[in-house]
Amino acid sequence: MKKALKTILAVLLLVFVLVVGLVGADVCERIFGCRPADLILPHSRTATGERIVERKVLNEESVVIDVVEKVGPSVVTVGIKKTEVYYDPFEDFWDPFGFFGFKKRSPQTQNIEQDIGSGFVVSSDGLVVTNKHVVSDTSAQYRVFTKDNKLYEVQKIYRDPVNDLAILKIDTKGEKLKPVELGNSDNLKVGQFVIAIGAALGEFRNTVTTGVISGLGRSITAGSPFEGVENLDNVIQTDAAINPGNSGGPLLNSLGQVIGVNVAMASGAQNIGFALPINTVKETLDNFNKTGQFSRPFLGVRYRDIEMKEAIAKGWVEGAGVIEVVEDSPADKAGIKQGDIITKIDGEKVTKENSLAKIVSKKKVGQEIKVTVWRDNEEKTLTVVLREAS
């Protein structure tokens, strides 16, 4: 009888251990009031006798918290400081004793200091990446604020004439900043989890939003052709909230690596934002580190992609449809006209995937290229000498 009782107890003990292992720690504790770690790790103790129990829930919440703690100190808010002259429209301008009874309005001045965008540190000695449109006012002074509200004055701004990117050199006064880790945007997948950090609306610093990659390889029009910006190609689409003020801030993967630079949002839409792929930024940084400046070839047209489906339907050809030609640009001097469709550059076919901007970006300043255009139902080849974008 005693032997049978021992056997039953042994079986019950075995079942209990299996429940602990299979059902899990939380259920075990909830049902049996036990601490499985006491059973499984009876000898895992610290020097003071405390048991070591390490449990980390791997979920979206902990991922976001970890990324924000890791990258947050490297994300900055970009602010502007300038004096603006204006005239008060409500000031009295009638003066019966003045010249013909009119009194000239006197100019008023106001000092403007406000947050306008975001950025992130890419070198410990004070290089910050942001969007060019964030720092487009060449008459203003700029400054950056870190997460702990430290203020750094911007000493110099390097603006990329082709991409909507700028590098700010700030005065760190010998202090070492924490740079971000740059990821690889060539390996991105639609549906991948992403995190955005930036000064939303230019008011709420270090705002964190989350979402997924909604699309890849998008083309959007941004900037002005007079600044050399034609199309932004191969950009990342995301549903993470991107608001005014987020521009220039990082788009991050779940490892805390920057995989994009938030650049724009679709007006009149919800949850449609765009980011420049970080590999484009890497190329820009490499070029800058080698030369100390941005040197980009400039063609001088604004265009839109014409895909094969549209070309067939309208009796056109596939390529880049020229919407506008910048006056006195290389394109203008070579005879490229509004309404032309650029089909080839040096024999290389222009498509939406192999865009005009992408092909031109691989050329050199001063290089002579052959541009094939479709005009009046026939192809013509023109010679263009690229110059540096100003």
Buried (B, 14 or more C-beta within 10 A) or exposed (E): EEEEEEEEEEEEEEEBEEBBEEBEBEEBBEEEEBBBBEEEBEEEEEEEEEEEEEEEEEEEEEBBEBBBEBBBBBBBBBBBBBEEEEEEEEEEBEEEEEEEEEBEEEEEEEEEEEBBBBBBBBBEEBBBBBBBBBBBEEEBEBBBBBBEEEEBEBEEBBBBBBBBBBBBBBEBEEEEBEBBBBBEBEEBEEEBBBBBBBBBEBEBBBBBBBBBBBEBBBBBBBBEBEBBBBBBBBBBBBBBBBBBBBBBBBBBBBEBBBBBBBBBBEEEEEBBBBBBBBBBBBEBBEBBEEEEEBBBBBBBBBBBBBEEEEBEEEEBBBBBBBBBBBEEBBBBBBBBEEEBBBBBBEEBEBBBEEBBBBBBBEBEEEBEBEBBBBBEEEEEEBEBEBBBBE
